[in-house]
Amino acid sequence: MNTAATSFPERNAAEVAELVLAPEAAAPEVRERRARQRRQMYVGQVASYSLGASVLLIYAYDGTISVDIASLFWFGGLLIIGTFTVLSEAGIGDRFTDHYLTVFQISAHMALQFVFLLSVPTIGIAFICVLFLIFAFGTLRMTSAQAMITWTLAAIGLAAVFLASDLPIGMPVATRLQRTASMLCFVLVIGQCAFLGLFGATLRKILYQRSIELKAAYQRIEELAELDELTGSYNRRCIMRLLDAEMDKSRRASTSCAIALIDLDWFKRINDAHGHPIGDEVLRTFAITIFANIRPTDCFGRYGGEEFLLLLPDTDGEAASRMLERLRSIVADLDWSAFSPGMRVTISAGVVTLRDVDTADTFLARADSALYSAKAQGRNRIATN
């Protein structure tokens, strides 16, 4: 009897993975997709009951059972499927986390098997086999609590059949036709067990792939959370965290560490004269230029407005000054006229090295003081402190 066993694996395995990734399950497109998948599931259930009824008809043809049993079994299955189809189309399931109403479906299908197990005990083993399949397929969707509920219901039903009655539960094999029908029962059950295994393997593969995609998405989110949207450099929160980490590393390893606080000269005038869109392009171009001319170990972030902070690990004061002088020259020599004829952009920077008594605040304060000195001396220059 290939009854409700295909009802749950007919679901697209990708949808199961999507439940983890798409908490906005109430979105119209999500509801429509799930309704479509439930329809496919119900079509599979109809096919399952039709196959089961066909096997029962073989028993009926042999005279083992009445033909009415096969008809009632088929119509009973259709009644359950029809009921849940109506609930599905009415959107009742969408109100719950488990939109398939798995426990109710499992309970209804198991109840039908018990009814026919009691009614036709001579072929009862066939219905018991289906009970295993229904429960196994249902566990793909059920939570632990739901599984315990349905298991308890099944245990109560089996106890009533085996302990509270003396029904001769069996599987007839007296005639060739009976043996054929019994064989088909087991063939269908084994086939669905194999399908369950394939479905589980496919589901694991999809979940694994989605977990990789999710990790990559999380990593990208973390990167975006640390970057300045305009320039692509680290934002202030991130560059300050990196500064603290670099100071700790420098002290543990007893290595030198330098920072440079960089400011674009007269940037407000650029915004006022050429507009903020041009100013934004200037900031982006400046950041790209710095990225292209610093070491992979250096960290560059936007400190605020047109001020940027450059971390220079394992760098003493003299080397840091030479590096900043080179960057200053590169920026000054760029052809900024592409943004506006006659435009010229220069930078000033304050360069300092880490001292034993420095905190992050005092370290930055000294860099800011050196930057102020560079501006006071006429800008477009590097100053140390």
N, C-alpha and C positions, 0 to 999 in steps of 0.2 A: 504494500500500500504506500504509494509515493505521495502522501497527503501534503501537509503543510510544511514539509521539510525544506522545500526550496524557497520558502517565503522570505527568509532573511538574507541568504547569500545572494539573492537576485538584486540586492542593493548594490549600487556602485561602490566599490571599496574606497575610491577616492573621496567619496562623500563622508566616509567615516573619519578619514584624516582631516577633512575640512572642518569637522565639528570642533577640532582643537584650534584651528586657525581662524575660524570665522564666528566670533561670538555674536556678531550682528545677525543672528539667525532669523530675526523677524523681518529682514529686508524683503521686499516683494519678490525680487528675483530668486532669493534663497527659498522662499515659500513655494514658488512655482516649480523650482527644480525638485524640491522634495516631494511635492504632490505628484510630479511626473514619475519619480522613482517609486513612490508607493503604488501608483497604477501598474507599473511594470511588475512589482512584487505580487500584486493581486492576480495579474494574468498568469504568473508562474504558479500561484496557488491553485487556480482553476485547472491548469494543466496537471498539477500533481494529483488533485482529487480525481481527475478524469482517468489518469493511469491507474490509481488505486481502485477505482470502480471497475475498470477493465479486468483487473486481476480477480476481483470478486465475481465478475460475470463468468469467468472460467470455472470457478468453484460452483457457481449456480448451474452452469451447463452440465457439470458432472453430477449435480444433484446433492452436493454437500451442503449447500445453503439455498435459501429462497432467493429468487431474482429480485424480490422486493428489498432485500438487504443491500444489494449493490445500488439500487435506485435511491434508497433512503440515505445511504452513505454519501452518495454524490450530491443529493439535494441538501443534506445537512452541511456538507462542506461549503456549498454555494451560499447557504444562508449566513454562515459565519463570515465568509468573504464579502458578501453583499452588505452586511451590517457595517463592517469596518470600512468598506468603500464609501458608504454614505457618510460616515463620520469623517473620513479623510476629505471628501469633497466639500464638506461643510466647514473644514478648517479646524475641527475640534482638536486634532492632534497637535496642531501648531501652537496651542496654548501651553504645551508641556515640553520639558527638555527632551523627553523621549517621544518624539512626534509619531513614532510607529505604534505607540501604545503596546509595547512588546509584552508586558506581563498579561494584559487582557487577551491579547491574541494567543499567546502560548496557553493560557488557561482554557480558553474556549476550544482550541484544537485538541488539547489533552482531554478535556471533558468529553468531546465527541469520540475519541478513541476508547475511553472507558465505557461509554454507553454501548459501543459495538462489541467491546471485549466481554461485557456482561451478557449482551444479547446473543452473540455467536461465539461462545467459548471454545468450540471445536477448532476454530482457526485463530484463537486468541493470541498466539505467539506473534502473528503478523502485526496485530495492533500494538502489542508491547514493543516490538522493534521500532515501530513508528514513534512511540513515546520517547525512546532514546534520541531519535533524530530530531524531533521537535525541540526537545530540551537542549540538545547540543547546538543546534542552529540559533536558538534563542539566546544562549549565553554569549554569542558574539556581540549582542547588543545590550544585554542586561547588566545592571550594576550588581555588586555583591549582594546587596539587600534584596534586589529583585530575584536573583538566582536562588537565594535561600527561601523566598516565599514560594516560588514555583516548585522547587524541590520538595518542600514540605507538603504542598498540595498533591504532588505526584506520589509521595511516600504514603500519604493517607489513603489515596485511591488504591494503590497497590496492596496496602495492608487490608483494606476492605475486601478486595477481590480474592486474595490468597488466604487470609486468615478468618474472614467472616463469612466465607462461603465455601462450598465444596464443588465449585464448578470445574468440569473436566477441561481445563485449559490445555490446548494442544495445537498441533499442526498436522493436518491429514496428509498421509502419503500412501494410502492404500492403492490407489489407481494411478495409471500413467498421467492422467489429466490433473489429478490432485498434486502429484509430484511436480508437474510442470508449473502449476499455479504457485505452489510453495517455493519452488526455485525462483520464480519471478519476484516473489516478495523479497527474498534475500538479495537477489541481484539488484533490485531497485534500492534497497537499503544500503548495500555496499557501495553502489554507484554514487549515492548521495554522500556517503562518508568520504569517498574519494574527492568528490566535488568540494566538500567542506575543507579538506586538507589543502586543495589547490587554492580555494578562496582565502584560507588563512595565510598561505604563503604569499599570495598576491597582495593581501592586505599589509603584511609585514613589510614587503618590498616598498609599497607605496608610502607607508608610514615612515620608513627609513629615509626615503627620498624627501618626503615633506619635512622631516626633522632636519635634514641637511639644509634645505631651503630656508627653514625657519631660523636656524643658527646664522646663516648668511644674512638674513634680513635683520636679525637682532644686532649682528655685528655692524651692519650698515647704519642702523638706527643709532647705535652708540657712537659711530664715527660722526654722523651728522650732528649729534648732540654736542660734540666737542669742537665742531668747526664753525667759524664765522661764515655766515651765509654769503656775504658780499665778496670777501677776498679768498675764501677757502683755507685761510690760515686757522690756527687754533683760536678758539674764543678765550675771553679773559678767564673764565672759570677753569678751563683746561690748562692754559699756560701757567696759571698760578699753581695749580696742582703739580705740574711738571717741574716748576721752579722749586717747590718744596722737596720733591723727590730727588732732584739733581743736587740740591744742597746737602741732603742726607748722604747721598752716594759719594759726593766729593769728600765729605768729612770722614766717612768710613774708610775710603781708599786713600786718603791723604793726598788727593790730587787737586790741581788747580781748577777753578771754575770761574768763568766770566759771563757777564750779561751786558747787553746793550739796549738802552731805551732809545728808540728811533722815532723821529717826528718829521713829517713832511712840512717843509718850510712854506709859510704863507698859504696854507691850504684853504683857509677861509676865503682868501681873495680869489682862489681858483673857483670855488663854488659860487661866489658872488658874481664874478665876471663871466663865467662860462656855463653856470647852471649845475645843479646837483647830478644830473645824469653824467655829465662830463667828469665831475668830481669822482663819481663812483668808478668810472672807467680808469681814472688815474690811480685810484686805490688798488683796483684789480691788477693793473699793469705793474705797479710797484711791487705788489705781493708776488706776482709771477716771476719778476726779475730777481727778487730775493731768493725765492725757492730754487731758481736755476743756478744760483751762485753760492750756496752754502753747502756744508757737508751733510751727509745723511744723518749724522749723529746730532746735528744742531736742531733746535726746536724754535719755531717762529710762530708768534701769535699776535693777535690784535689786542692791545692793552686797553684801547678806548679811543674812539674818534679816529684821528689820523696818527695816533701813537701806537707803536708796535714794540714788542719785547722779543729779543733774540737771545736764546740760551746757548752758551758755547761751552760744552763740557771739555775737560782736559785741555783747557786753553789758558795760558797766562796773560797778563795784561798787555805785554808787548805784541804778542801774536793776535790778540783780540783787536787791538788798535789797528794793526796792519789789515786785518780782515775787514773791519768797518770802513777803513779808508778806501779799500778797493771797492766795496759796495757803494760808497758815496760817489766815487768816480764813475762807476758804471751807470748809476741812476742819473747823474748829471749829464752824461754823454748820450743818453737816449734821445731819439728824435720824437719829442713830444708834440711837434707841430701837426702830427696826424690827427690829434684831437682838436686842435685849434691853432691857426697860424700864429707863430711867435711865442707859443706857450713854452715855458721852461719850468722844470720841476727839480728841486734839490731836496736833500735831507740833511738833518743834523742829528747827532747821536751822542749819548753819554755812555762811556764804557767804564765798567768797574769790575774788580775781581773780588772773590769771596774772602772775607776775613773770619777769623775764628769766633769773634764776638757777634757776627752778623746774624740777625733774624731775617726773614723774608722782607719784612717791612723796612728794616734799616738798609738792607741790600738794595732794595728798590729806591729808597730815599736817596742814597748816594748816587745811583744811576740818574735819578731825576735831577739832582743837583748838578751833575756833570752835563746833562742835556741843557739845562738852563744856562750853564756857562758857555756852551757852544753857541746857543742862540744870542747870548749877550755879546759874543765876539764877532757877530755878523752873519751867523747861520752858514749853511753849506760847509760844515766842518765837524770834526770829531773832537771831543774833549774827554778827559779822564779825570777820575777822582780817587 
